[in-house]
Amino acid sequence: MKLDFMEMLNRKINSLGLFAPCMIGLLDEGESLSIMAMPGGDETVYFDGTRDKDYQVQINAKSRDQLNCFDALTRIYQELENLDDLPSKNGSYEFQKITTRSLPSLVMQDEDGFFIYALSISAKITIYKGVT
């Protein structure tokens, strides 16, 4: 069974009606939002194969208008920190909570005039045995 946490997180972010659709992976060429799993995060493995994982995620925003980026990332972290549940569609994980690791910050302005902002969050989830 495949872990569907990133898909469910992406779906939640897209339900917020932000300035651009969010996708898993890299930012698009134009106005865009994206989420990427990052390395690191504590993990506790139990005898039955269940794992408690602090899943590190970076959320990126790209726009020619800095306010689009800042407002979208601020709305995302406020929504996610207050989330009670983010259920798995296939039963691969159980959601516990999301905390903000760093507030929205400017990463760069590219040669085409797009501002790129990033937000780091940590999601605490329980991953069930046999999930990849």
C-alpha positions, 0 to 999 in steps of 0.5 A: 500500500502506498502512503497517500499523505501528500495527495491528501495534503495537496487536496486540502490546500487546493480546497482553499481557493488560492491564487494558483493550483497546488501540485506535488513536486516542483513549481510550474513555469508561471504562477504556482504553488507546490508541496515537496517532502523534505528529508529529516524528521524524527521517526519511532518504529514499533514492534508491530511495524507501525511508525510515528513520523514527523513528516517534513514538508516544504510548501512553495509559492511563485508569483509576480505579486509578492502579496499572493505568495505571502497571503497564500502561505499564511492562509495555508499554515493557519488552516493546517495548524488548526486542522483536526483531521486529514484522513487517508483515502486508503488507510495508510496513515493516521493524522495527528497534527501539523506545526509550522517550522518556519513562517513564509519567507522570500527565497528568491526573485527569478530573472522573469520577475517571479517571487518565490516564497517557502513555508516549512511545516511538520506533520505528525502522522502514524504510518501503518505496517506495510506502507511504502 
